Every structure is written in C-alpha cells, then in structure tokens.
C-alpha cells in the first residue's frame, strides 16, 4: 500500500508540489503569464521521463 501511494505521488509531482506550496503560502496566488520555477522544472522532468519510456 505504501509503495502504491509513493508511486502515485511521484506520478503527480506537479499537483503534489502545488499542494505543498499552498500549505506554505499565507495568501492566494494566481500565475497568469508563467508558473513558479519549481513547477516548470517538474513539468520538464515529467515530459522528459514520458518521452524516454
């Protein structure tokens, strides 16, 4: 069960990072013309891993 949960978190790295960021911030945030660098990196990693499989 734990392995399944960890794999799901790994597969949803962007949503997990956004959820963690929401916990840390004390205000609402809206990104109109871009996204946080950490999210852009995760998206790039996700795209790279999906093309290599």
Secondary structure, DSSP 8 states (H G I E B T S, - for coil): -HHHHHHHHHHTHHHHHHHHHHHH-SS----SS---HHHHHHHHHHHHHHHH-
